Structures are given as structure tokens and as C-alpha cells.
Amino acid sequence: MLDALTVAVAVTALALAAWCGIAAYRDQPTKDWHFIGMAVVSVLALAQLLVGIVQLARGERPDQGMTIFIAYLIGAFASVPAAAFLSLSERTRWGSVTVSAGAVVLAVLEVRLYDIWGN
Amino acid sequence: MSDTDRTEAHTSTGPEHEASRPDAPREKQRFELGTGPGRVLVWFYGVFTVAAASRSIVEMILDFGKAPLAYILSAVAAVVYGFITYSLVRGGETARRAALVCCAAELAGVLIVGTWARLEPSAFPDSTVWSGFGMGYLFIPVILPVTGMIWLRHARND
């Protein structure tokens, strides 16, 4: 369940990064549709955070330690909303670059999360 | 203060000086550093502040004795990143200069710690944010200060 979500978040995050990258390439700011995309990725990341907590509560333990796992879960959940917030007040192509960078950071965090959980 | 401005305006022939009136009072208005391309830098520096700070805090709490030097260096990196983020958001000439100095310190830190850890691995039983020239972070710790300094030099001319 957690692994499936990790893959899903990573893939949608990369798609979002590419989408906003195209917007930046076309010299466009982020638009409503982009924000809907960010919301979808954020909801998936939130689901991952909740599932991760449930797994911990069930007594399952990540390979590389619980503190690091929780820190990465929170970081993964916060990254896209934080980038979205920055792009709200930057109505140029650079707002799109910021969201794109935020999504790439999320994808990297997912790879690390996969390692930290192990199995 | 206005005298120096006057002489500066007369001696320089740069286009940016011609645009401003020579007798105008010294510009109190802060220019923005965290907009446009700077917004992307704010994002990355923000991420690295959080990453370095949480990393060093977690490592210090879990086992400070394992590699105190490495953990303290990570904490120093976090402070430098945090200050640059703050300066970018604040804007203005003072913040620009301060951020420029910090970017240079950051670059020096990455290069020194990277080289040091390579020459004397025993000094670093555990890695820092800056070990291996930031390899664990996709070399962004090396790229970021260079990009930052280019942006900060460019920002003044706008």
C-alpha cells in the first residue's frame, strides 16, 4: 500500500514537473489547471502521510529509523503546497519554474522514502 | 550623502545612472531580490534550510557523539542557508551584499568540507550536507551558491 502510493506520488510529481516546465518554457505563469494538478499531487502525498502513520501505529517499522521516516513524510507532504504558495505571488514564468522544482524535490523525497521504508 | 550621489551621477555614464535624476534623494526603496528568477532561489534555499536544519537536529538528538564535527557543520550550513533565504526575501542593497558574502562562504564551505572529507575521511565518521561536494544532494550545494551569486550580481543592475 505504502509502496504503491510512493510510486504514484513520484510519477504524478514528475508529470506535474513536466507540465509546469512546459508552462515555463512557454513563458506562462501557473494557471487554475496547474493548481488543480498541484492539489491532486498534494492529496496523494497527504494519503501517503496518513498511510505511513497508520503503518507505524500497526507496529511496522521503517528500516532506517522512525524519526527520519516521519520527517521525510512531512517534507514530502509540504513541498508542493509550499511551492504552490510561492507561485501564487509570482505571476511570471518563474512561478512555473518554482512549482516544477518543487515537484522534482518531491520526486527525490519519494525515492528517499522508498529507501528509508525498505523491504 | 546627496553630495556623493551627485558626483557619482556625474562621473558615471552608465545607462542606469542616466535614468535616475541626479538631484533625487537617495533611494530608500528596497529593490526586490526574491521575485522573478529569485523566486526559484528562495524555494531552493528554503528547502535546503529545512533539509540541513532537520538533518542536523535529528542527528544531534540521536547520537551527537558519533560525529560531532559533521553535525555541527550541517547546523552551520543550515544557518547560512536560512540567512540567505531571509536576505532574498528581504531585498535591498544591504541584504544583497550580506547574501553575496554568505553565498561565497557557502561555496567555500562546500569546497573545503568536500576536499577535507576526501583527504581525511577519519575526521568525518558520518557525512555532512557538504560532504562529497554535495553529492548526496545532487550537487545542488555546489550549484546553488554559484547561481545565487550570479543572480545577486545581476539583480543590482535591474
Boltz contact constraints between the chains, C-beta under 6 A:
constraints:
  - contact:
      token1: [A, 67]
      token2: [B, 58]
      max_distance: 6.0
  - contact:
      token1: [A, 71]
      token2: [B, 54]
      max_distance: 6.0
  - contact:
      token1: [A, 86]
      token2: [B, 39]
      max_distance: 6.0
  - contact:
      token1: [A, 86]
      token2: [B, 43]
      max_distance: 6.0
  - contact:
      token1: [A, 90]
      token2: [B, 39]
      max_distance: 6.0
  - contact:
      token1: [A, 94]
      token2: [B, 36]
      max_distance: 6.0
  - contact:
      token1: [A, 94]
      token2: [B, 37]
      max_distance: 6.0
  - contact:
      token1: [A, 94]
      token2: [B, 39]
      max_distance: 6.0
  - contact:
      token1: [A, 94]
      token2: [B, 40]
      max_distance: 6.0
  - contact:
      token1: [A, 97]
      token2: [B, 40]
      max_distance: 6.0
  - contact:
      token1: [A, 98]
      token2: [B, 39]
      max_distance: 6.0
  - contact:
      token1: [A, 98]
      token2: [B, 40]
      max_distance: 6.0
  - contact:
      token1: [A, 98]
      token2: [B, 43]
      max_distance: 6.0
  - contact:
      token1: [A, 101]
      token2: [B, 43]
      max_distance: 6.0
  - contact:
      token1: [A, 105]
      token2: [B, 47]
      max_distance: 6.0
